[in-house]
């Protein structure tokens, strides 16, 4: 077994220590004619590991629609087969049983010799 396969197994093992099954609700902006449409889809289910990076408190964020309480101290570990996206044209959200609703902020692929072996994901917990 090579190093790439070993790292993939390490990622899966880490997820299996405290797994959470999620279903991603995706909203993507796609060019249609001279404008954009929002296309909604789902991805998953995926087994991931969600964990808290620190114990900072929630903060309120003002938006055009009002205020919301957010907590950006959460992260997620996903295996190489997960379809999780972030960016200016896509919004991935999910609800984790017992933890709440999350918004994907950043997806960082974990690479070995230019091969993805897993994903480290920054999350925003929205209440």
C-alpha positions in Angstrom: 0.0 0.0 0.0 1.4 3.4 -1.0 1.5 6.6 1.0 -1.6 8.1 -0.8 -3.8 5.1 0.1 -2.4 5.2 3.7 -3.3 8.9 4.1 -6.8 8.2 2.7 -7.3 5.4 5.3 -6.0 7.7 8.1 -8.6 10.3 7.1 -11.4 7.8 7.0 -10.3 6.4 10.4 -10.3 9.8 11.9 -13.8 10.4 10.6 -15.0 7.1 12.0 -14.0 8.0 15.5 -16.9 10.5 15.7 -18.9 10.4 12.4 -21.8 12.7 11.5 -23.9 12.0 8.4 -24.8 15.2 6.5 -26.8 16.0 3.3 -25.5 19.2 1.6 -28.1 21.7 0.3 -26.4 23.6 -2.5 -27.3 26.8 -4.2 -25.3 27.7 -7.3 -25.4 30.8 -9.5 -25.3 29.7 -13.1 -25.2 31.9 -16.2 -28.4 31.8 -18.1 -28.6 34.1 -21.2 -27.6 37.6 -20.1 -28.1 37.0 -16.4 -27.8 34.4 -13.6 -30.2 31.8 -12.1 -29.9 30.2 -8.7 -30.0 26.4 -9.1 -30.7 24.4 -6.0 -29.5 20.8 -5.6 -28.4 18.3 -2.9 -25.2 16.3 -2.5 -24.5 13.4 -0.3 -25.1 11.9 2.1 -21.5 12.1 3.4 -20.0 10.8 6.7 -17.8 13.6 8.1 -16.3 14.6 11.4 -17.4 18.0 12.8 -15.4 19.5 15.6 -15.0 22.8 17.4 -11.7 24.7 16.9 -12.1 26.9 19.9 -14.6 28.1 22.5 -15.2 31.6 21.3 -18.7 33.0 21.7 -21.3 33.8 19.0 -21.3 37.1 17.3 -24.1 39.0 15.6 -23.9 39.8 12.0 -26.1 42.5 10.3 -27.4 41.7 6.9 -30.0 43.3 4.6 -32.6 40.9 6.0 -31.8 41.6 9.6 -29.4 40.1 12.1 -28.1 36.6 12.7 -26.0 35.0 15.3 -23.0 33.1 13.9 -20.2 31.0 15.3 -17.1 30.5 13.1 -15.2 28.2 15.4 -16.2 25.0 13.7 -14.4 22.8 11.3 -15.1 19.6 9.4 -13.0 16.7 8.1 -14.3 14.9 5.0 -12.8 12.1 2.9 -11.6 12.5 -0.7 -14.9 11.3 -2.2 -17.0 14.1 -0.6 -18.6 16.7 -2.9 -18.3 19.9 -0.8 -17.9 23.3 -2.4 -17.3 27.0 -1.4 -16.9 30.1 -3.4 -18.6 33.2 -4.7 -21.0 31.4 -7.0 -21.9 28.5 -4.6 -23.4 28.1 -1.1 -23.3 24.8 0.7 -25.4 24.4 3.8 -26.4 21.5 6.0 -27.9 20.6 9.3 -26.1 18.2 11.7 -28.3 16.4 14.2 -27.6 17.7 17.7 -25.2 20.4 16.5 -27.3 22.8 14.4 -27.2 24.4 11.0 -23.9 25.1 9.2 -22.7 27.1 6.2 -19.5 26.1 4.4 -17.0 28.9 4.4 -13.8 27.4 3.0 -12.8 24.0 1.6 -9.2 23.1 1.6 -8.1 19.9 -0.1 -5.5 17.9 1.7 -3.0 16.7 -0.9 -0.3 14.1 -1.1 1.7 14.1 -4.3 -1.0 16.2 -6.1 -3.7 13.7 -5.1 -6.6 14.7 -2.9 -6.7 12.5 0.2 -9.4 14.5 2.2 -10.8 17.9 2.8 -10.5 20.3 5.8 -13.6 22.6 5.8 -14.2 25.8 7.8 -17.8 26.2 8.9 -20.0 28.9 10.2 -22.7 27.8 12.6 -25.8 29.8 12.0 -28.7 29.9 14.6 
